Amino acid sequence: MAELGTVLVTGGAGFIGTRMSQLLAHRADRWVVVDNLHPQVHAEAVRPSDLAREAELVVADVTQPETWDSIVADTRPDTVLHLAAETGTGQSLHEASRHANVNVVGTTEMLDGFGRAGHVPAHFVFSGSRAVYGEGEWKREDGTVFRPGQRSHAQLESGEWDFPGARSLPSAAARTWPAPTSVYGATKLAQEHILSAWAAARESKLTVLRFQNVYGPGQSLSNPYTGIVSLFSQMARRGESIPVYEDGLITRDFVYIDDVASAVAAVVTSPPDAGVSWYDVGSGTGTSILELATLLAEYHGAPRPHVNGAFRDGDVRHASCDISDTLEHLDWRPEWPVERGIAALQEWIERTL
């Protein structure tokens, strides 16, 4: 038997899934990918060229019971890497049912399929999201910590971007109470609850990896909801001035795809001892959107970014994470600072477009 047994990867033909296949598929007895090749992610409904040759691709819909009856009967996996999800934060406000169907119902259909087959995978690895934290915790000048909740439309319309007299704290799974401010974030938290309840009842291990803003080579360049790094990269490449929302000081933790892949590999190859574990996966450093846009503009010799004061309802002001617990418990550490990652992404885009 190969080192990893049989691994089932939902959404495994996507950005993270293909990178994982390159890293681990050759170490498994079978690496089985189920993916619907959604046109928002895949311009053509064909096997991605960067999916490892060892990977078996099953084109199917995770929300359909028959998908799981067939998949589970054929694979009876040892490990399930659950990546399948709708991921557009802003889009989820207008297409809530689609996000809930894929993220929540897709997860429950998967578990029901295992239940009908009488099969319990030894380990689930779930691609969680920083979106579950919402605005997270903030600290006042007097040292008190509070959870401000979602910024109101009136607050944003008046240009009151931050919560007065306070600063945002990095989120950490061990201490930050999840309070999503988007439909997407709410569905990702629901997935965590569903998986943890099922895994605990069936005595299966579950590792939840809450990813920050993942970017890098392999990310869709045609999907407007994949993230601002690829969008801004293409604007700067065309010589355009990048528009930056609010006052430019929105903060995100941009984590490079190779660092995400190595974190997933760490828990797939060496499952934690605990029944259910949560870890934050990011660079550990927050970067303002204006800083990101400026880096890209300078790389391409494009005009300086311009702050336009626009905003999106439901957007989180600051999102970064404390990765100290992850560093302590996993054989992993991020190796790609944003400057290096941005340069590598631009080189890939030049070869691709």
DAJO-V173550 format. One record per backbone hydrogen bond with DSSP energy under -0.5 kcal/mol. CO is the residue of the C=O (numbers start at 1). NH is the residue of the N-H. E is the energy in kcal/mol with one decimal. If there is no record, write none. Layout:
BEGIN
CO_NH_E ; CO_NH_E
END
This chain:
BEGIN
2_5_-0.9 ; 5_7_-0.5 ; 5_29_-2.2 ; 5_30_-1.3 ; 6_78_-2.1 ; 6_79_-2.0 ; 7_32_-2.8 ; 8_10_-0.6 ; 8_81_-3.0 ; 9_12_-1.0 ; 9_34_-2.2 ; 10_83_-1.4 ; 11_14_-1.5 ; 14_18_-2.6 ; 15_19_-1.1 ; 16_20_-2.3 ; 17_21_-2.0 ; 18_22_-1.8 ; 19_23_-1.4 ; 20_24_-2.8 ; 20_25_-0.5 ; 21_25_-1.6 ; 24_27_-2.5 ; 25_28_-1.5 ; 27_4_-2.1 ; 30_7_-2.9 ; 30_32_-0.5 ; 31_33_-0.5 ; 31_56_-2.8 ; 32_9_-3.2 ; 33_35_-0.5 ; 33_58_-3.4 ; 34_11_-2.7 ; 34_12_-0.7 ; 35_60_-1.0 ; 38_41_-1.7 ; 38_42_-3.3 ; 41_43_-0.6 ; 44_46_-2.3 ; 48_51_-1.4 ; 52_55_-1.6 ; 54_31_-0.5 ; 55_57_-0.6 ; 56_33_-3.6 ; 56_58_-0.5 ; 57_59_-0.5 ; 58_35_-2.0 ; 58_60_-0.8 ; 60_62_-0.5 ; 61_64_-1.6 ; 64_67_-0.9 ; 64_68_-1.0 ; 65_69_-2.1 ; 66_70_-2.0 ; 67_71_-2.6 ; 68_72_-2.5 ; 69_73_-1.3 ; 70_74_-1.7 ; 71_75_-2.5 ; 72_76_-1.5 ; 78_122_-1.2 ; 78_123_-1.6 ; 79_8_-2.7 ; 79_81_-0.5 ; 80_82_-0.8 ; 80_125_-3.1 ; 81_10_-1.9 ; 81_83_-1.1 ; 82_127_-2.0 ; 87_89_-0.8 ; 88_92_-2.0 ; 89_93_-0.5 ; 90_93_-1.2 ; 91_94_-1.4 ; 91_95_-1.7 ; 95_99_-1.9 ; 96_100_-2.7 ; 97_101_-2.7 ; 98_102_-2.3 ; 99_103_-2.6 ; 100_104_-1.7 ; 100_105_-1.9 ; 101_106_-1.6 ; 103_107_-0.6 ; 104_108_-2.3 ; 105_109_-2.9 ; 106_110_-1.5 ; 107_111_-2.1 ; 108_112_-2.6 ; 109_113_-2.1 ; 110_114_-1.9 ; 111_115_-2.3 ; 112_116_-2.8 ; 113_117_-1.6 ; 114_118_-0.8 ; 114_119_-2.4 ; 115_118_-0.7 ; 119_121_-0.5 ; 122_205_-2.2 ; 123_80_-2.5 ; 124_207_-2.6 ; 125_82_-2.6 ; 126_128_-1.4 ; 126_209_-2.5 ; 128_211_-1.5 ; 129_132_-1.5 ; 130_133_-1.7 ; 131_134_-0.8 ; 132_179_-1.1 ; 133_136_-2.0 ; 137_169_-2.8 ; 138_146_-2.7 ; 139_167_-2.0 ; 140_143_-1.8 ; 144_140_-3.1 ; 146_138_-3.0 ; 146_148_-0.7 ; 152_156_-2.1 ; 153_157_-2.9 ; 154_158_-1.6 ; 155_160_-2.3 ; 156_159_-1.5 ; 159_161_-1.4 ; 162_164_-0.6 ; 163_166_-1.2 ; 165_141_-1.2 ; 167_139_-3.0 ; 171_322_-3.0 ; 172_175_-1.7 ; 172_176_-3.3 ; 175_177_-0.6 ; 182_186_-2.1 ; 183_187_-2.3 ; 184_188_-2.1 ; 185_189_-2.1 ; 186_190_-2.1 ; 187_191_-2.1 ; 188_192_-1.8 ; 189_193_-2.2 ; 190_194_-2.6 ; 191_195_-2.7 ; 192_196_-2.6 ; 193_197_-2.2 ; 194_198_-2.3 ; 195_199_-2.9 ; 196_200_-2.1 ; 197_201_-1.9 ; 198_202_-1.9 ; 199_203_-0.7 ; 199_204_-2.8 ; 200_203_-0.6 ; 205_124_-2.8 ; 206_208_-0.5 ; 206_277_-2.4 ; 207_126_-2.9 ; 207_209_-0.6 ; 208_210_-0.7 ; 208_279_-2.6 ; 209_128_-1.9 ; 209_211_-1.1 ; 210_281_-2.4 ; 211_130_-2.3 ; 212_214_-1.0 ; 213_255_-2.5 ; 215_257_-2.0 ; 216_219_-1.7 ; 222_224_-0.7 ; 223_226_-1.4 ; 227_231_-1.2 ; 228_232_-3.3 ; 229_233_-2.1 ; 230_234_-1.8 ; 231_235_-1.8 ; 232_236_-2.7 ; 233_237_-2.2 ; 234_238_-1.5 ; 235_240_-2.5 ; 236_239_-1.5 ; 240_242_-0.5 ; 242_306_-2.3 ; 244_308_-2.5 ; 244_309_-0.7 ; 245_248_-2.0 ; 246_309_-1.2 ; 248_290_-2.2 ; 250_289_-2.5 ; 251_319_-1.8 ; 252_254_-0.8 ; 252_287_-3.1 ; 253_213_-1.8 ; 253_255_-0.7 ; 255_215_-1.7 ; 256_259_-0.9 ; 256_260_-1.8 ; 257_261_-2.8 ; 258_262_-2.0 ; 259_263_-1.5 ; 260_264_-2.3 ; 261_265_-2.6 ; 262_266_-1.7 ; 263_267_-1.4 ; 264_268_-2.3 ; 265_269_-2.5 ; 266_270_-1.1 ; 275_206_-2.9 ; 277_208_-3.4 ; 279_210_-3.2 ; 280_282_-0.6 ; 281_212_-2.0 ; 287_252_-2.3 ; 288_292_-2.3 ; 289_293_-2.6 ; 290_294_-2.4 ; 291_295_-2.3 ; 292_296_-2.0 ; 293_297_-2.4 ; 294_298_-2.6 ; 295_299_-2.0 ; 296_300_-1.9 ; 297_301_-0.9 ; 297_302_-2.4 ; 306_244_-2.6 ; 306_308_-0.5 ; 310_246_-3.4 ; 312_315_-1.9 ; 317_251_-2.0 ; 320_171_-2.6 ; 321_323_-0.7 ; 323_327_-2.6 ; 324_328_-1.8 ; 325_329_-1.9 ; 326_330_-2.4 ; 330_332_-2.0 ; 335_337_-0.6 ; 337_341_-2.4 ; 338_342_-2.8 ; 339_343_-1.8 ; 340_344_-2.1 ; 341_345_-2.3 ; 342_346_-2.2 ; 343_347_-2.0 ; 344_348_-1.9 ; 345_349_-2.5 ; 346_350_-2.3 ; 347_351_-1.5 ; 348_352_-1.7 ; 349_353_-2.9
END
